[in-house]
Amino acid sequence: MVAGHLQEKYGIFYIVLSYKDSNGKRKVKWESTGLPVKKNKKKAEALLLERRRTFVPPQEQAEVKLDDQILFSDFLVKWLEIAKNSVQLTTYASYQTMIQNVIAPYFRKKGIRLVDLKAVDLQEFYTKQLERVCANSVIHYHAAIHKALKYAVKIDLIPANPADKVERPKKNEFRGNFYSAEEINLLLEAVRGTKLEIPVLMGAFYGLRRSEVLGLKWDAIDFEANTLEIRHILTQAYLDGKKVIVQADRAKNKSSLRTLPLVPQIRDRLLELKGQQETYRKLCGRCYNKEYLGYLCVDEVGNIFRPNYISEAFPKFLKANGMRPIRFHDLRHSCASLLLSNGVPMKQIQEWLGHSDFSTTANIYAHLDYSSKLSSAQAMAASLSLGDVS
């Protein structure tokens, strides 16, 4: 039976197990019981005893030698370990999910060695995957494979990158949905006073991404200068099969780090929210979750709004209030469409939304820019003699 004890954290009992791995190294594993500390000690102790009896230390993977005889599937798994320290955690989590769940299992069945991998093998893999997932997913698979093989070339395991010769599938064309000004006003009225109010308000007015909304902190808001800085994000990733919250002092790209004006109506609502949070913290005392102190989007006991909660609760809210279904991200598109309809130039919209370059904004919203097309039509009509309209 492994050693273990109970530990209190955020008002919940946790089981802390201590064991030795196959190399004799001492390791610790934390597991939540889900039981509140108050009046649940006996239940937690029973769970601890049962877990100590049934716990089996995870098997360490056998060391794989990195040479030209390695299977492509094993190379990908080994490359993951190497890439972990050179990419963002969210990127690593994405690579890990794709490689462990899809790419490596497929090529392991094929038994193809790294040195024997050909472009046709990759092309067959992409074609097979297109039968079950969209083209954009396959493009993500390709990106991970290409990066891994690029490293193999770099360390002289293979002479060239076979992924360079593969035809990637065409990216799925996407056109964002959006609400009209009337629909946005109805939504803001309906959401007032609910948990979704601040996320919806920030998404619709400022066009913030979900990660930017959830990453908003009080120290990024200057109530004297009336400015709002976008400089921190909060996202969710699957790491080792578990959902983890990722907090980072960065944005999607350099242009996403921006300062926006704090209008009086939103300023007043945020000051009200700040006061509410301070009151809740005093009332809850030790039960208040201090891990996310400083964030705007937390509940009454300090728990952060998880990204999945926003994505799932928003469409349910729309349905419950009889509103047309859109995604939370479509509030960003709604913001852009309202800016365009009110004559704001595309370049300014790019800066407002924090797009990395002008072409991104133009490609997404060009179909909405009716005013520029109208002025072009008027200019052509003035220049050409089209005859009288009967």
Residue, then its C-alpha position, 0 to 999 in steps of 0.5 A: m500500500v502506498a503512503g498518503h495523506l489528506q490535504e486541504k486546498y481551496g476548501i476541498f479535501y485532496i488525497v496526496l499519494s507518495y510513491k517511488d517510480s521504476n527508477g526509485k525516484r520519489k514522486v507525489k500525486w494529488e487527487s481531488t476528493g471533491l468533498p468540502v472540508k466542512k463535515n466530510k473528514k470521515k468520508a475523505e479518510a475512507l476515500l484516502l484508504e481506498r485509494r491507497r489500496t488500489f493505487v498503481p504507480p504509472q508505468e514509466q515508458a521504456e527509453v527509446k533510442l533516437d537514431d535512424q532506425i526509430l519508428f516514425s511513431d516513436f520519433l514523434v513521441k520522443w520529439l514531443e519531449i524535446a519540443k516541450n521546452s521550446v513552445q508555448l504550453t497551449t501549443y505543446a498541449s495541442y501537439q500532444t493531443m494530436i500525436q498521442n491520439v491520432i498521428a502516432p497510433y496510425f503510423r505505429k500500426k503501419g510500422i514505418r521507420l523514420v528513414d523510410l517515411k515518404a510523402v505518399d505515406l503522409q498523403e495517405f494519412y491525410t486522405k484517411q483523416l479527411e474521412r472523419v475530420c474537417a480540412n482544418s484539423v488535417i492542416h493542424y496535423h500537417a503542421a505538427i508533423h512538418k515541425a517534427l520532421k524539420y527537427a529530424v532533418k536538423i539533427d541529420l536523422i533524415p536528409a530531407n523533409p518528406a512533408d515538404k512534398v505533400e499537398r495540404p488540403k484546402k482550408n475550410e472557408f469561414r464566414g463569421n456570423f454576427y448580430s445587428a445593433e438591435e440584436i446586440n442591444l436586446l442581448l445586453e439588456a437580457v444579460r444584465g446582472t447575470k454571470l455572462e454580463i461582463p464577458v458578453l459586454m466585453g466581447a460585443f463592445y470591444g470585440l475581445r477574444r474569449s481568452e482576452v475577456l477571461g484574462l482581464k485583470w483589475d491592474a490592467i484597468d486605469f480608472e483615472a486615465n479611463t483606459l483598458e489594456i489587453r496584455h494577459i490571457l487565460t485559456q484551457a488546454y488538455l495536458d496529459g489527458k486532463k483539462v488545465i487552466v493556462q494563464a499567460d502575460r501575453a496575447k495571441n500576437k504582438s498586435s493583440l497587446r493593445t490599449l482601448p478607451l474605457v467608456p463611461q457606461i462600462r467604467d461604471r459597471l466595472l466599478e460596481l463589479k469591483g465593489q461586489q467582488e470585495t464584498y464577496r471576498k469579505l463574506c466568504g473569508r477563508c473559503y474564498n479562492k485566492e488563486y485568481l485574485g485580481y481577475l474580473c471574471v470570477d464567481e462569488v467565491g473567487n473561482i475563475f470562469r473556465p473557457n468551456y463554461i463561456s462557450e457552453a453557457f452562452p448558446k444556452f442563454l440565447k436559447a432560453n431568451g429566444m434569441r438567434p443562435i450564435r457562438f460567443h466568438d461571433l460577438r467579435h464579428s458583430c463588433a466588427s460589422l457594427l464598426l464597418s456599418n458606422g463608417v470606421p475604416m478597416k485599418q482602425i478596425q484592425e487595431w481595435l480587434g488586435h489583428s496581426d496585419f491588415s490582410t487578416t481583417a480585410n479577408i474576414y470582413a471584406h464582404l461586410d464592407y458595403s459602404s466602400k463598394l457603394s462609394s466605388a459604384q457611385a464613382m464609376a457611375a459618375s465617370l461612365s455614361l450609362g444612359d438614362v434610366s427609363 
